[in-house]
Amino acid sequence: MAEKLHLTVKCHACGSILKGTAKYGKGSYSPEGLDFSFSAIGRIKEEGKKSKVKGEVSIICPNCTVRNKYII
Ligand SMILES: [Zn+2]
């Protein structure tokens, strides 16, 4: 099953809070809120913790239609 990444970001242009999920990996996935597109760069391992996914997400703001990009 695909991993679901929960995201909360702020639109660069209008300042709206954008909340949603992005899909990482293959398999079934049902978005919650906005459906961000995600491209993975890699994984970060922190000692004693679960590895975190690193990548770039993009979303078109539903408020002002500006495309926002974030590194997570
Ligand atoms: Zn916006």
N, CA, C, O and the ligand as a Tripos MOL2 file, in Angstrom:
@<TRIPOS>MOLECULE
protein
  289   287    73     0     0
PROTEIN
NO_CHARGES

@<TRIPOS>ATOM
      1 N           0.8270   -1.2040    0.0000 N.3       1 MET1
      2 CA          0.0000    0.0000    0.0000 C.3       1 MET1
      3 C           0.8590    1.2510    0.0000 C.2       1 MET1
      4 O           1.9360    1.2750    0.5960 O.2       1 MET1
      5 N           0.3910    2.2670   -0.6550 N.am      2 ALA2
      6 CA          1.1350    3.5250   -0.7160 C.3       2 ALA2
      7 C           1.1280    4.2190    0.6380 C.2       2 ALA2
      8 O           0.2190    4.0560    1.4520 O.2       2 ALA2
      9 N           2.1680    4.9870    0.8380 N.am      3 GLU3
     10 CA          2.2660    5.7620    2.0680 C.3       3 GLU3
     11 C           1.5200    7.0790    1.8810 C.2       3 GLU3
     12 O           1.6160    7.7040    0.8250 O.2       3 GLU3
     13 N           0.7960    7.4910    2.8770 N.am      4 LYS4
     14 CA          0.0550    8.7500    2.7840 C.3       4 LYS4
     15 C           0.7590    9.8010    3.6350 C.2       4 LYS4
     16 O           0.9370    9.6420    4.8420 O.2       4 LYS4
     17 N           1.1500   10.8710    2.9700 N.am      5 LEU5
     18 CA          1.8560   11.9420    3.6680 C.3       5 LEU5
     19 C           0.8710   13.0750    3.9380 C.2       5 LEU5
     20 O           0.2360   13.5970    3.0220 O.2       5 LEU5
     21 N           0.7600   13.4360    5.1830 N.am      6 HIS6
     22 CA         -0.1420   14.5350    5.5400 C.3       6 HIS6
     23 C           0.6100   15.8580    5.4970 C.2       6 HIS6
     24 O           1.6960   15.9920    6.0610 O.2       6 HIS6
     25 N           0.0170   16.8230    4.8240 N.am      7 LEU7
     26 CA          0.6960   18.0900    4.6060 C.3       7 LEU7
     27 C          -0.1950   19.2690    4.9680 C.2       7 LEU7
     28 O          -1.3960   19.2750    4.7000 O.2       7 LEU7
     29 N           0.4160   20.2460    5.5730 N.am      8 THR8
     30 CA         -0.2480   21.5320    5.8000 C.3       8 THR8
     31 C           0.7390   22.6100    5.4000 C.2       8 THR8
     32 O           1.8050   22.7370    6.0030 O.2       8 THR8
     33 N           0.3950   23.3750    4.3970 N.am      9 VAL9
     34 CA          1.3080   24.4020    3.8910 C.3       9 VAL9
     35 C           0.5420   25.7060    3.7070 C.2       9 VAL9
     36 O          -0.6870   25.7520    3.7460 O.2       9 VAL9
     37 N           1.3140   26.7500    3.5080 N.am     10 LYS10
     38 CA          0.7260   28.0670    3.3060 C.3      10 LYS10
     39 C           1.0050   28.5040    1.8750 C.2      10 LYS10
     40 O           2.1330   28.3960    1.3940 O.2      10 LYS10
     41 N          -0.0140   28.9900    1.2070 N.am     11 CYS11
     42 CA          0.1510   29.4620   -0.1700 C.3      11 CYS11
     43 C           1.0930   30.6700   -0.1960 C.2      11 CYS11
     44 O           0.9500   31.6080    0.5890 O.2      11 CYS11
     45 N           2.0630   30.6210   -1.1200 N.am     12 HIS12
     46 CA          3.0340   31.7130   -1.2410 C.3      12 HIS12
     47 C           2.3580   33.0240   -1.6420 C.2      12 HIS12
     48 O           2.7820   34.1060   -1.2370 O.2      12 HIS12
     49 N           1.3160   32.9080   -2.4330 N.am     13 ALA13
     50 CA          0.7110   34.0960   -3.0380 C.3      13 ALA13
     51 C          -0.3620   34.7250   -2.1610 C.2      13 ALA13
     52 O          -0.3270   35.9320   -1.9200 O.2      13 ALA13
     53 N          -1.3070   33.9400   -1.6830 N.am     14 CYS14
     54 CA         -2.4440   34.5360   -0.9710 C.3      14 CYS14
     55 C          -2.4680   34.2120    0.5150 C.2      14 CYS14
     56 O          -3.2890   34.7600    1.2510 O.2      14 CYS14
     57 N          -1.5940   33.3450    0.9640 N.am     15 GLY15
     58 CA         -1.4970   33.0480    2.3830 C.3      15 GLY15
     59 C          -2.5140   32.0530    2.9140 C.2      15 GLY15
     60 O          -2.5840   31.8300    4.1230 O.2      15 GLY15
     61 N          -3.3040   31.4510    2.0310 N.am     16 SER16
     62 CA         -4.2620   30.4330    2.4720 C.3      16 SER16
     63 C          -3.5440   29.2230    3.0280 C.2      16 SER16
     64 O          -2.4610   28.8650    2.5640 O.2      16 SER16
     65 N          -4.1400   28.6020    4.0090 N.am     17 ILE17
     66 CA         -3.6160   27.3520    4.5370 C.3      17 ILE17
     67 C          -4.1740   26.2160    3.6730 C.2      17 ILE17
     68 O          -5.3870   26.0580    3.5290 O.2      17 ILE17
     69 N          -3.2650   25.4390    3.1110 N.am     18 LEU18
     70 CA         -3.6510   24.3250    2.2490 C.3      18 LEU18
     71 C          -3.3730   23.0340    3.0030 C.2      18 LEU18
     72 O          -2.2470   22.7760    3.4300 O.2      18 LEU18
     73 N          -4.4000   22.2410    3.1560 N.am     19 LYS19
     74 CA         -4.2760   20.9990    3.9140 C.3      19 LYS19
     75 C          -4.6560   19.8280    3.0400 C.2      19 LYS19
     76 O          -5.6720   19.8620    2.3460 O.2      19 LYS19
     77 N          -3.8430   18.7980    3.0760 N.am     20 GLY20
     78 CA         -4.1800   17.6300    2.2790 C.3      20 GLY20
     79 C          -3.1530   16.5390    2.4380 C.2      20 GLY20
     80 O          -2.3970   16.5010    3.4090 O.2      20 GLY20
     81 N          -3.1430   15.6520    1.4630 N.am     21 THR21
     82 CA         -2.2440   14.5120    1.5200 C.3      21 THR21
     83 C          -1.5570   14.3240    0.1760 C.2      21 THR21
     84 O          -2.0250   14.8090   -0.8540 O.2      21 THR21
     85 N          -0.4410   13.6110    0.2100 N.am     22 ALA22
     86 CA          0.2700   13.2360   -0.9980 C.3      22 ALA22
     87 C           0.5570   11.7440   -0.9430 C.2      22 ALA22
     88 O           0.6920   11.1530    0.1280 O.2      22 ALA22
     89 N           0.6460   11.1590   -2.1180 N.am     23 LYS23
     90 CA          0.8840    9.7220   -2.2120 C.3      23 LYS23
     91 C           2.3590    9.4500   -2.4210 C.2      23 LYS23
     92 O           3.0090   10.1020   -3.2380 O.2      23 LYS23
     93 N           2.8800    8.5000   -1.6920 N.am     24 TYR24
     94 CA          4.2620    8.0760   -1.8890 C.3      24 TYR24
     95 C           4.2870    6.5680   -2.0810 C.2      24 TYR24
     96 O           3.8200    5.8160   -1.2260 O.2      24 TYR24
     97 N           4.8290    6.1380   -3.1970 N.am     25 GLY25
     98 CA          4.9230    4.7130   -3.4690 C.3      25 GLY25
     99 C           3.7390    4.2110   -4.2710 C.2      25 GLY25
    100 O           2.8650    4.9710   -4.6870 O.2      25 GLY25
    101 N           3.7430    2.9050   -4.4730 N.am     26 LYS26
    102 CA          2.7000    2.2880   -5.2820 C.3      26 LYS26
    103 C           1.6290    1.6920   -4.3930 C.2      26 LYS26
    104 O           1.8730    1.3320   -3.2420 O.2      26 LYS26
    105 N           0.4490    1.5990   -4.9520 N.am     27 GLY27
    106 CA         -0.6280    0.9510   -4.2350 C.3      27 GLY27
    107 C          -1.8330    1.8430   -4.0900 C.2      27 GLY27
    108 O          -1.9240    2.9080   -4.7010 O.2      27 GLY27
    109 N          -2.7500    1.3910   -3.2720 N.am     28 SER28
    110 CA         -3.9930    2.1430   -3.1180 C.3      28 SER28
    111 C          -3.7840    3.3370   -2.2020 C.2      28 SER28
    112 O          -2.9660    3.3120   -1.2820 O.2      28 SER28
    113 N          -4.5310    4.3580   -2.4790 N.am     29 TYR29
    114 CA         -4.3830    5.6170   -1.7610 C.3      29 TYR29
    115 C          -5.6760    6.3980   -1.9260 C.2      29 TYR29
    116 O          -6.1910    6.5320   -3.0360 O.2      29 TYR29
    117 N          -6.1870    6.9030   -0.8440 N.am     30 SER30
    118 CA         -7.3480    7.7880   -0.9550 C.3      30 SER30
    119 C          -7.0010    9.1280   -0.3310 C.2      30 SER30
    120 O          -6.7550    9.2050    0.8730 O.2      30 SER30
    121 N          -6.9770   10.1740   -1.1260 N.am     31 PRO31
    122 CA         -6.5730   11.4770   -0.6040 C.3      31 PRO31
    123 C          -7.5500   12.0200    0.4230 C.2      31 PRO31
    124 O          -8.7530   11.7650    0.3640 O.2      31 PRO31
    125 N          -7.0070   12.7690    1.3570 N.am     32 GLU32
    126 CA         -7.8340   13.4870    2.3300 C.3      32 GLU32
    127 C          -7.5580   14.9650    2.1330 C.2      32 GLU32
    128 O          -6.4120   15.4050    2.2250 O.2      32 GLU32
    129 N          -8.5680   15.7060    1.8710 N.am     33 GLY33
    130 CA         -8.3790   17.1300    1.6030 C.3      33 GLY33
    131 C          -7.8150   17.3130    0.2060 C.2      33 GLY33
    132 O          -8.2530   16.6510   -0.7350 O.2      33 GLY33
    133 N          -6.8480   18.2060    0.0670 N.am     34 LEU34
    134 CA         -6.2450   18.4580   -1.2300 C.3      34 LEU34
    135 C          -5.3110   17.3200   -1.6080 C.2      34 LEU34
    136 O          -4.6760   16.7050   -0.7510 O.2      34 LEU34
    137 N          -5.2400   17.0520   -2.9020 N.am     35 ASP35
    138 CA         -4.3810   15.9740   -3.3840 C.3      35 ASP35
    139 C          -3.0970   16.5750   -3.9550 C.2      35 ASP35
    140 O          -3.0670   17.0060   -5.1080 O.2      35 ASP35
    141 N          -2.0550   16.6020   -3.1570 N.am     36 PHE36
    142 CA         -0.7610   17.1350   -3.5690 C.3      36 PHE36
    143 C          -0.0630   16.1480   -4.4940 C.2      36 PHE36
    144 O          -0.2230   14.9360   -4.3490 O.2      36 PHE36
    145 N           0.7110   16.6640   -5.4430 N.am     37 SER37
    146 CA          1.5620   15.7430   -6.2020 C.3      37 SER37
    147 C           2.9420   15.7350   -5.5430 C.2      37 SER37
    148 O           3.4320   16.7660   -5.0820 O.2      37 SER37
    149 N           3.5470   14.5690   -5.5080 N.am     38 PHE38
    150 CA          4.7730   14.3800   -4.7480 C.3      38 PHE38
    151 C           5.8200   13.6680   -5.5830 C.2      38 PHE38
    152 O           5.5200   12.6600   -6.2230 O.2      38 PHE38
    153 N           7.0460   14.1780   -5.5880 N.am     39 SER39
    154 CA          8.1470   13.4100   -6.1720 C.3      39 SER39
    155 C           9.2400   13.2580   -5.1280 C.2      39 SER39
    156 O           9.7290   14.2360   -4.5620 O.2      39 SER39
    157 N           9.6030   12.0320   -4.8930 N.am     40 ALA40
    158 CA         10.5450   11.7100   -3.8220 C.3      40 ALA40
    159 C          11.9690   12.0470   -4.2220 C.2      40 ALA40
    160 O          12.3580   11.8670   -5.3760 O.2      40 ALA40
    161 N          12.7400   12.5360   -3.2690 N.am     41 ILE41
    162 CA         14.1700   12.7660   -3.4470 C.3      41 ILE41
    163 C          14.9280   11.6580   -2.7130 C.2      41 ILE41
    164 O          15.9380   11.1490   -3.2000 O.2      41 ILE41
    165 N          14.4340   11.3060   -1.5650 N.am     42 GLY42
    166 CA         15.0830   10.2450   -0.8050 C.3      42 GLY42
    167 C          14.4540   10.1070    0.5580 C.2      42 GLY42
    168 O          13.3600   10.6080    0.8190 O.2      42 GLY42
    169 N          15.1680    9.4180    1.4180 N.am     43 ARG43
    170 CA         14.6890    9.2360    2.7810 C.3      43 ARG43
    171 C          15.7290    9.7170    3.7560 C.2      43 ARG43
    172 O          16.9290    9.5760    3.5200 O.2      43 ARG43
    173 N          15.2710   10.2850    4.8510 N.am     44 ILE44
    174 CA         16.1920   10.7210    5.8870 C.3      44 ILE44
    175 C          16.0100    9.7820    7.0700 C.2      44 ILE44
    176 O          14.8930    9.5180    7.5140 O.2      44 ILE44
    177 N          17.1150    9.2970    7.5580 N.am     45 LYS45
    178 CA         17.0440    8.4390    8.7390 C.3      45 LYS45
    179 C          17.5130    9.2000    9.9560 C.2      45 LYS45
    180 O          18.6240    9.7280    9.9970 O.2      45 LYS45
    181 N          16.6590    9.2430   10.9240 N.am     46 GLU46
    182 CA         17.0520    9.8330   12.1980 C.3      46 GLU46
    183 C          17.1860    8.7050   13.1930 C.2      46 GLU46
    184 O          16.3740    7.7810   13.2180 O.2      46 GLU46
    185 N          18.1860    8.7840   13.9870 N.am     47 GLU47
    186 CA         18.4610    7.7070   14.9170 C.3      47 GLU47
    187 C          17.3120    7.4950   15.8920 C.2      47 GLU47
    188 O          16.8150    8.4360   16.5100 O.2      47 GLU47
    189 N          16.9060    6.2500   16.0130 N.am     48 GLY48
    190 CA         15.8430    5.9120   16.9450 C.3      48 GLY48
    191 C          14.4400    6.2310   16.4480 C.2      48 GLY48
    192 O          13.4520    5.9540   17.1290 O.2      48 GLY48
    193 N          14.3600    6.8150   15.2580 N.am     49 LYS49
    194 CA         13.0470    7.1700   14.7240 C.3      49 LYS49
    195 C          12.7890    6.4510   13.4100 C.2      49 LYS49
    196 O          13.7000    5.8860   12.8070 O.2      49 LYS49
    197 N          11.5800    6.4790   12.9930 N.am     50 LYS50
    198 CA         11.2320    5.9520   11.6740 C.3      50 LYS50
    199 C          11.8130    6.8670   10.6130 C.2      50 LYS50
    200 O          11.9130    8.0750   10.8260 O.2      50 LYS50
    201 N          12.1960    6.3100    9.4750 N.am     51 SER51
    202 CA         12.7600    7.1460    8.4230 C.3      51 SER51
    203 C          11.6820    8.0540    7.8340 C.2      51 SER51
    204 O          10.5200    7.6700    7.6960 O.2      51 SER51
    205 N          12.1020    9.2530    7.4980 N.am     52 LYS52
    206 CA         11.1720   10.2250    6.9270 C.3      52 LYS52
    207 C          11.4260   10.3620    5.4380 C.2      52 LYS52
    208 O          12.5620   10.2730    4.9720 O.2      52 LYS52
    209 N          10.3530   10.5780    4.7060 N.am     53 VAL53
    210 CA         10.4830   10.7530    3.2710 C.3      53 VAL53
    211 C          10.8390   12.1950    2.9710 C.2      53 VAL53
    212 O          10.2730   13.1220    3.5490 O.2      53 VAL53
    213 N          11.7930   12.3750    2.0510 N.am     54 LYS54
    214 CA         12.1270   13.7200    1.6050 C.3      54 LYS54
    215 C          11.7500   13.8450    0.1380 C.2      54 LYS54
    216 O          11.9720   12.9260   -0.6510 O.2      54 LYS54
    217 N          11.1910   14.9660   -0.2150 N.am     55 GLY55
    218 CA         10.7990   15.1340   -1.6000 C.3      55 GLY55
    219 C          10.1900   16.4900   -1.8520 C.2      55 GLY55
    220 O          10.1750   17.3700   -0.9920 O.2      55 GLY55
    221 N           9.6850   16.6280   -3.0700 N.am     56 GLU56
    222 CA          9.0980   17.8930   -3.4610 C.3      56 GLU56
    223 C           7.6090   17.7020   -3.7020 C.2      56 GLU56
    224 O           7.1990   16.7880   -4.4170 O.2      56 GLU56
    225 N           6.8120   18.5610   -3.1070 N.am     57 VAL57
    226 CA          5.3740   18.5000   -3.3480 C.3      57 VAL57
    227 C           4.9450   19.7480   -4.0960 C.2      57 VAL57
    228 O           5.5160   20.8230   -3.9120 O.2      57 VAL57
    229 N           3.9490   19.5990   -4.9290 N.am     58 SER58
    230 CA          3.3860   20.7770   -5.5690 C.3      58 SER58
    231 C           1.8720   20.7060   -5.5240 C.2      58 SER58
    232 O           1.2720   19.6320   -5.5610 O.2      58 SER58
    233 N           1.2880   21.8650   -5.4440 N.am     59 ILE59
    234 CA         -0.1680   21.9670   -5.3460 C.3      59 ILE59
    235 C          -0.5930   23.2960   -5.9700 C.2      59 ILE59
    236 O           0.0850   24.3140   -5.8330 O.2      59 ILE59
    237 N          -1.7200   23.2570   -6.6470 N.am     60 ILE60
    238 CA         -2.2950   24.4920   -7.1610 C.3      60 ILE60
    239 C          -3.2720   25.0050   -6.1050 C.2      60 ILE60
    240 O          -4.2080   24.3050   -5.7180 O.2      60 ILE60
    241 N          -3.0480   26.2100   -5.6550 N.am     61 CYS61
    242 CA         -3.8990   26.7930   -4.6200 C.3      61 CYS61
    243 C          -5.3290   26.9160   -5.1350 C.2      61 CYS61
    244 O          -5.5570   27.5270   -6.1790 O.2      61 CYS61
    245 N          -6.3000   26.3430   -4.4140 N.am     62 PRO62
    246 CA         -7.6900   26.4290   -4.8850 C.3      62 PRO62
    247 C          -8.2650   27.8390   -4.7640 C.2      62 PRO62
    248 O          -9.3100   28.1500   -5.3370 O.2      62 PRO62
    249 N          -7.5780   28.6660   -4.0250 N.am     63 ASN63
    250 CA         -8.0530   30.0220   -3.7790 C.3      63 ASN63
    251 C          -7.6080   30.9850   -4.8780 C.2      63 ASN63
    252 O          -8.4120   31.7740   -5.3720 O.2      63 ASN63
    253 N          -6.3290   30.9250   -5.2630 N.am     64 CYS64
    254 CA         -5.8000   31.8980   -6.2270 C.3      64 CYS64
    255 C          -5.1670   31.2440   -7.4560 C.2      64 CYS64
    256 O          -4.6440   31.9420   -8.3240 O.2      64 CYS64
    257 N          -5.2100   29.9160   -7.5390 N.am     65 THR65
    258 CA         -4.7100   29.1070   -8.6700 C.3      65 THR65
    259 C          -3.2100   29.2480   -8.9410 C.2      65 THR65
    260 O          -2.7480   28.8950  -10.0260 O.2      65 THR65
    261 N          -2.4550   29.7510   -7.9860 N.am     66 VAL66
    262 CA         -1.0010   29.8050   -8.1290 C.3      66 VAL66
    263 C          -0.4260   28.4360   -7.7460 C.2      66 VAL66
    264 O          -0.8540   27.8190   -6.7700 O.2      66 VAL66
    265 N           0.5580   27.9730   -8.5400 N.am     67 ARG67
    266 CA          1.2010   26.7080   -8.2030 C.3      67 ARG67
    267 C           2.2690   26.9320   -7.1510 C.2      67 ARG67
    268 O           3.1530   27.7750   -7.3040 O.2      67 ARG67
    269 N           2.1690   26.1670   -6.0900 N.am     68 ASN68
    270 CA          3.1250   26.2440   -4.9840 C.3      68 ASN68
    271 C           3.9700   24.9920   -4.9450 C.2      68 ASN68
    272 O           3.4860   23.8840   -5.1790 O.2      68 ASN68
    273 N           5.2420   25.1870   -4.6460 N.am     69 LYS69
    274 CA          6.1540   24.0420   -4.5190 C.3      69 LYS69
    275 C           6.8290   24.0940   -3.1640 C.2      69 LYS69
    276 O           7.1900   25.1620   -2.6700 O.2      69 LYS69
    277 N           6.9910   22.9400   -2.5830 N.am     70 TYR70
    278 CA          7.6210   22.8400   -1.2670 C.3      70 TYR70
    279 C           8.5400   21.6410   -1.2230 C.2      70 TYR70
    280 O           8.2710   20.6050   -1.8310 O.2      70 TYR70
    281 N           9.6170   21.7970   -0.5010 N.am     71 ILE71
    282 CA         10.4820   20.6630   -0.1850 C.3      71 ILE71
    283 C          10.0970   20.1890    1.2200 C.2      71 ILE71
    284 O          10.0790   20.9580    2.1810 O.2      71 ILE71
    285 N           9.8010   18.9290    1.2920 N.am     72 ILE72
    286 CA          9.4300   18.4140    2.6160 C.3      72 ILE72
    287 C          10.4520   17.3700    3.0660 C.2      72 ILE72
    288 O          10.3250   16.8110    4.1560 O.2      72 ILE72
    289 ZN         -3.2290   31.0510   -2.9550 Zn       73 ZN73
@<TRIPOS>BOND
     1     1     2 1
     2     2     3 1
     3     3     4 2
     4     3     5 am
     5     5     6 1
     6     6     7 1
     7     7     8 2
     8     7     9 am
     9     9    10 1
    10    10    11 1
    11    11    12 2
    12    11    13 am
    13    13    14 1
    14    14    15 1
    15    15    16 2
    16    15    17 am
    17    17    18 1
    18    18    19 1
    19    19    20 2
    20    19    21 am
    21    21    22 1
    22    22    23 1
    23    23    24 2
    24    23    25 am
    25    25    26 1
    26    26    27 1
    27    27    28 2
    28    27    29 am
    29    29    30 1
    30    30    31 1
    31    31    32 2
    32    31    33 am
    33    33    34 1
    34    34    35 1
    35    35    36 2
    36    35    37 am
    37    37    38 1
    38    38    39 1
    39    39    40 2
    40    39    41 am
    41    41    42 1
    42    42    43 1
    43    43    44 2
    44    43    45 am
    45    45    46 1
    46    46    47 1
    47    47    48 2
    48    47    49 am
    49    49    50 1
    50    50    51 1
    51    51    52 2
    52    51    53 am
    53    53    54 1
    54    54    55 1
    55    55    56 2
    56    55    57 am
    57    57    58 1
    58    58    59 1
    59    59    60 2
    60    59    61 am
    61    61    62 1
    62    62    63 1
    63    63    64 2
    64    63    65 am
    65    65    66 1
    66    66    67 1
    67    67    68 2
    68    67    69 am
    69    69    70 1
    70    70    71 1
    71    71    72 2
    72    71    73 am
    73    73    74 1
    74    74    75 1
    75    75    76 2
    76    75    77 am
    77    77    78 1
    78    78    79 1
    79    79    80 2
    80    79    81 am
    81    81    82 1
    82    82    83 1
    83    83    84 2
    84    83    85 am
    85    85    86 1
    86    86    87 1
    87    87    88 2
    88    87    89 am
    89    89    90 1
    90    90    91 1
    91    91    92 2
    92    91    93 am
    93    93    94 1
    94    94    95 1
    95    95    96 2
    96    95    97 am
    97    97    98 1
    98    98    99 1
    99    99   100 2
   100    99   101 am
   101   101   102 1
   102   102   103 1
   103   103   104 2
   104   103   105 am
   105   105   106 1
   106   106   107 1
   107   107   108 2
   108   107   109 am
   109   109   110 1
   110   110   111 1
   111   111   112 2
   112   111   113 am
   113   113   114 1
   114   114   115 1
   115   115   116 2
   116   115   117 am
   117   117   118 1
   118   118   119 1
   119   119   120 2
   120   119   121 am
   121   121   122 1
   122   122   123 1
   123   123   124 2
   124   123   125 am
   125   125   126 1
   126   126   127 1
   127   127   128 2
   128   127   129 am
   129   129   130 1
   130   130   131 1
   131   131   132 2
   132   131   133 am
   133   133   134 1
   134   134   135 1
   135   135   136 2
   136   135   137 am
   137   137   138 1
   138   138   139 1
   139   139   140 2
   140   139   141 am
   141   141   142 1
   142   142   143 1
   143   143   144 2
   144   143   145 am
   145   145   146 1
   146   146   147 1
   147   147   148 2
   148   147   149 am
   149   149   150 1
   150   150   151 1
   151   151   152 2
   152   151   153 am
   153   153   154 1
   154   154   155 1
   155   155   156 2
   156   155   157 am
   157   157   158 1
   158   158   159 1
   159   159   160 2
   160   159   161 am
   161   161   162 1
   162   162   163 1
   163   163   164 2
   164   163   165 am
   165   165   166 1
   166   166   167 1
   167   167   168 2
   168   167   169 am
   169   169   170 1
   170   170   171 1
   171   171   172 2
   172   171   173 am
   173   173   174 1
   174   174   175 1
   175   175   176 2
   176   175   177 am
   177   177   178 1
   178   178   179 1
   179   179   180 2
   180   179   181 am
   181   181   182 1
   182   182   183 1
   183   183   184 2
   184   183   185 am
   185   185   186 1
   186   186   187 1
   187   187   188 2
   188   187   189 am
   189   189   190 1
   190   190   191 1
   191   191   192 2
   192   191   193 am
   193   193   194 1
   194   194   195 1
   195   195   196 2
   196   195   197 am
   197   197   198 1
   198   198   199 1
   199   199   200 2
   200   199   201 am
   201   201   202 1
   202   202   203 1
   203   203   204 2
   204   203   205 am
   205   205   206 1
   206   206   207 1
   207   207   208 2
   208   207   209 am
   209   209   210 1
   210   210   211 1
   211   211   212 2
   212   211   213 am
   213   213   214 1
   214   214   215 1
   215   215   216 2
   216   215   217 am
   217   217   218 1
   218   218   219 1
   219   219   220 2
   220   219   221 am
   221   221   222 1
   222   222   223 1
   223   223   224 2
   224   223   225 am
   225   225   226 1
   226   226   227 1
   227   227   228 2
   228   227   229 am
   229   229   230 1
   230   230   231 1
   231   231   232 2
   232   231   233 am
   233   233   234 1
   234   234   235 1
   235   235   236 2
   236   235   237 am
   237   237   238 1
   238   238   239 1
   239   239   240 2
   240   239   241 am
   241   241   242 1
   242   242   243 1
   243   243   244 2
   244   243   245 am
   245   245   246 1
   246   246   247 1
   247   247   248 2
   248   247   249 am
   249   249   250 1
   250   250   251 1
   251   251   252 2
   252   251   253 am
   253   253   254 1
   254   254   255 1
   255   255   256 2
   256   255   257 am
   257   257   258 1
   258   258   259 1
   259   259   260 2
   260   259   261 am
   261   261   262 1
   262   262   263 1
   263   263   264 2
   264   263   265 am
   265   265   266 1
   266   266   267 1
   267   267   268 2
   268   267   269 am
   269   269   270 1
   270   270   271 1
   271   271   272 2
   272   271   273 am
   273   273   274 1
   274   274   275 1
   275   275   276 2
   276   275   277 am
   277   277   278 1
   278   278   279 1
   279   279   280 2
   280   279   281 am
   281   281   282 1
   282   282   283 1
   283   283   284 2
   284   283   285 am
   285   285   286 1
   286   286   287 1
   287   287   288 2
@<TRIPOS>SUBSTRUCTURE
     1 MET1         2 RESIDUE 1 A MET
     2 ALA2         6 RESIDUE 1 A ALA
     3 GLU3        10 RESIDUE 1 A GLU
     4 LYS4        14 RESIDUE 1 A LYS
     5 LEU5        18 RESIDUE 1 A LEU
     6 HIS6        22 RESIDUE 1 A HIS
     7 LEU7        26 RESIDUE 1 A LEU
     8 THR8        30 RESIDUE 1 A THR
     9 VAL9        34 RESIDUE 1 A VAL
    10 LYS10       38 RESIDUE 1 A LYS
    11 CYS11       42 RESIDUE 1 A CYS
    12 HIS12       46 RESIDUE 1 A HIS
    13 ALA13       50 RESIDUE 1 A ALA
    14 CYS14       54 RESIDUE 1 A CYS
    15 GLY15       58 RESIDUE 1 A GLY
    16 SER16       62 RESIDUE 1 A SER
    17 ILE17       66 RESIDUE 1 A ILE
    18 LEU18       70 RESIDUE 1 A LEU
    19 LYS19       74 RESIDUE 1 A LYS
    20 GLY20       78 RESIDUE 1 A GLY
    21 THR21       82 RESIDUE 1 A THR
    22 ALA22       86 RESIDUE 1 A ALA
    23 LYS23       90 RESIDUE 1 A LYS
    24 TYR24       94 RESIDUE 1 A TYR
    25 GLY25       98 RESIDUE 1 A GLY
    26 LYS26      102 RESIDUE 1 A LYS
    27 GLY27      106 RESIDUE 1 A GLY
    28 SER28      110 RESIDUE 1 A SER
    29 TYR29      114 RESIDUE 1 A TYR
    30 SER30      118 RESIDUE 1 A SER
    31 PRO31      122 RESIDUE 1 A PRO
    32 GLU32      126 RESIDUE 1 A GLU
    33 GLY33      130 RESIDUE 1 A GLY
    34 LEU34      134 RESIDUE 1 A LEU
    35 ASP35      138 RESIDUE 1 A ASP
    36 PHE36      142 RESIDUE 1 A PHE
    37 SER37      146 RESIDUE 1 A SER
    38 PHE38      150 RESIDUE 1 A PHE
    39 SER39      154 RESIDUE 1 A SER
    40 ALA40      158 RESIDUE 1 A ALA
    41 ILE41      162 RESIDUE 1 A ILE
    42 GLY42      166 RESIDUE 1 A GLY
    43 ARG43      170 RESIDUE 1 A ARG
    44 ILE44      174 RESIDUE 1 A ILE
    45 LYS45      178 RESIDUE 1 A LYS
    46 GLU46      182 RESIDUE 1 A GLU
    47 GLU47      186 RESIDUE 1 A GLU
    48 GLY48      190 RESIDUE 1 A GLY
    49 LYS49      194 RESIDUE 1 A LYS
    50 LYS50      198 RESIDUE 1 A LYS
    51 SER51      202 RESIDUE 1 A SER
    52 LYS52      206 RESIDUE 1 A LYS
    53 VAL53      210 RESIDUE 1 A VAL
    54 LYS54      214 RESIDUE 1 A LYS
    55 GLY55      218 RESIDUE 1 A GLY
    56 GLU56      222 RESIDUE 1 A GLU
    57 VAL57      226 RESIDUE 1 A VAL
    58 SER58      230 RESIDUE 1 A SER
    59 ILE59      234 RESIDUE 1 A ILE
    60 ILE60      238 RESIDUE 1 A ILE
    61 CYS61      242 RESIDUE 1 A CYS
    62 PRO62      246 RESIDUE 1 A PRO
    63 ASN63      250 RESIDUE 1 A ASN
    64 CYS64      254 RESIDUE 1 A CYS
    65 THR65      258 RESIDUE 1 A THR
    66 VAL66      262 RESIDUE 1 A VAL
    67 ARG67      266 RESIDUE 1 A ARG
    68 ASN68      270 RESIDUE 1 A ASN
    69 LYS69      274 RESIDUE 1 A LYS
    70 TYR70      278 RESIDUE 1 A TYR
    71 ILE71      282 RESIDUE 1 A ILE
    72 ILE72      286 RESIDUE 1 A ILE
    73 ZN73       289 GROUP 0 **** ****
